[in-house]
Amino acid sequence: MERDWAANHPLFAGVDEKLLEAALSAAEALSFPKGETIYTQGRFRRCLGVLIEGRVRVEKGALSMSVLKTGDLFGAAALFSGGADYPTTLTAQTACRILLIPQEGVRRLIREDGGFAERYVTYLSGRIRFLTGRLGALSAASAEGRLAQYLLANCGEDGALTLSSAQLCRRIGVGRATLYRAFEALEGEGAIAREGKTIRVTGREKLRAALNGRASHP
């Protein structure tokens, strides 16, 4: 079933059926419960991953980089690099299911299907642009901006997130006093409300304004 799902993914569109079947013959489908770590710096697979179901949080050290959603790809950074470490940590934000396509399968597709090779290079180019912009935004962002980005990416459908201040400090890369000032600023703008360890988004547009640097406190 997972291989059939992958065959309908835009990256594999148009690939000859027999070639795709051969390339996916060693692919492995895995399930992860909410909160389980999928990849770390020292524990990863040289595979191209496809997120079939769920959401996955991507973190670089203390910083939250992005949230992967159904259909998103991951693992390209380790597929052909030969490096001993993986650059980010992937954690299941919800229960999720992934398909891991081994390096040799991807290599065969690149070698034998020019259309796939072009789409894969296009995907890599897009990731480079995204990550370059993301790192630049994080380095320049105010504390409110970092907090706003994290909340927009990680709050559930009900707009709530339960997390300790210490955990949140690590994830957005700020100190506790700076975090509290950011809380006060966003609460003052009506973007969030807090109750204990629970943060509730009350104004998404106001959070987006803070993310774009229009909040009033550095």
N, C-alpha and C positions, 0 to 999 in steps of 0.2 A: 504493500500500500504506500509506504514512504517513497519507494522508488518511482511509483506512478505519480505521486505528488511532485517530486523533483522534476520529472519529465515535463511538467506544465509550468515550471518556473521560467521566467523570461531569459535567464542566463543560458538555459538549455534548449530554448525554442529553435526548432529547425534542425537540431542534431539528428543524424540518421539513427533510426530506432535500434538497429543492431549495435552500432557504435556506442550509443548511450547505455544500452544494456550491459555491454562488456565493461564500460568504464565504471558503472555502478555496481558491478558484480560483487566487489569486496566492500561496498559501503555498509555502514553499521548504523542502525537506529537505536538511540538511547533516550531514556526518560529520566528527568530530574525533578525532585520535589522542590517546592518553594524554599528558598534560603540555601540550597546546596551549591557549592562552588563547582563550576564546570571546568574552567581553566585557571591556573595560577602561573606565576613566572616559571616555576620549576616543574609543573605538571600540566602537560598539554599533548596534543596529538598533531602530527604533521598531516593534517587533513583540511579540506575545505568544508566548513560547517554550514548547514542550512537549517535555520530555525523553522521547524514545521508548525509548532504550536507554542504559545506562551510569550513571555517577555524576559529578557536577560539584561541585567545591569552590567555595564562595562566601566571599570575603574582603573585609573593609572595612579598607583600609590594612594594618596589621600584624596585624589580628585575624581569626581564622577564625570566620565567622558560622554556617555550616551546610554540609551536604552534601546536594545534590539527588539524588534517586533516580528510577528509571523512573516516569513518570506525573506527576512534579512540574512545576509551571509556573514561569516566570521572565519577567522583562522588563516587568512591570506598572509598575514605578517610572518607566520612561521612555516608556510607551505614549502617555500624554496629557499629560505634565508640561510639555513644551516646553523643559525644561532642556537645557543644552549638555553636561552631564556625567552619566554613569551612576554611581550611588552605590557599587557594589561591583565586584569583579573576579571573573569566572567562569572557572574552569580545569578542563579535563577531567581528572578523577581517574583515569578509565579511558577506553578507547576508547568514544566515545559517538555517538549520533545524535539530532538535534533537528529539530523542525518549527517554523518561524517563520511566524506568522500576522500579516500586515501590519495596521497600525492601522485602515485602512479596513474590513477584514474584520470586526474585532472591533466597530468602531463600528456596522456594519450589523446584526450580531447583537444588540447592545444595543438598537438602535432598533426592530428588528422582532420581537424575541422577549422578552417580559417574563420568562419563566422563566429564560432565559439571563442576562438583566440581574441578576436576583435572585441567581443562583448566583455571578455574577462579583463582585457587591458582598460576598457572604458570604465568598468567597475573599480579597478585599482586607482585609476586617475581620479575618480569621484571621491574615493576614500582619502586620498592624499589631500585633495582640496578641503574636504570636510575637517580632517584632523588638523591641518594647518590653521584653518580658521578657528577651530575649537580651542586649540592651545593659545592662539593669539587673544581670543576673547577672554579666556580664563586668566591669562597673565595680566590683562588690562582691567578686568572687571573689578568693580567695587565689591565689598563684602555682601551688600544687598543683592548685587547682580549674581554672585556665586550661589547665594542662598536661594534666590528666585529660580535660577536655572535648575538647581537640584530638586526643588519642590515641584516645578513644572514637569520634570522628567520622571519623578518617582512617586508622586501622590497617586493613590488609587482612584477608582472611578468615583468614589464618594468625596474626593478632594482632601483626604486625610492621610497623614503619615505619623506613625508613632516611632520615635527614635530618641535616644538620650542625647543630651547636649555634647557629651564627649564623643559619641559616634559621629554626630553631625560635624563637629569641628574637624575630625580626621577626614571626613569625606569631601569637605569643601576647602580644606587647607587654610583655616583661620584659627586664631586663638579664641578662648572662651569669652573674654571681654569683648572682642570684636564681634563675635556671634551674637551676644546679647544686644549690642548696639544695632546690629542688622535686624534682629527681631523687633526691637522698639521702632525702628524706622519703617519697616514693612507693616507692622501693626498700626502705626500712626497714619499710614496711607490707606488703611482699610484693605490691604492685600491678604493678610493672614489673621488668624486668631489662634491663641494657644491655651491649652488646658493640660497641665502636667507635662507629660512627654509627647502629647499629641498636638500636632500642628495641622490646622485646617485652612485650606485655601478658600478665601472669601471674595477674592477679586483677581481672576486670572489675567485680565488686561493690565491691571496695576502691577502684577508680577512681571509681565512681559515688558512693561515700561522700565522697571528696575533692571531687568536683564539687558535692556538696550542703553543703560546708563542714564536714565532720566530720574532715578531716585535721588533724593536730596542729600544723602549722607555718604561720605567716602568710606 
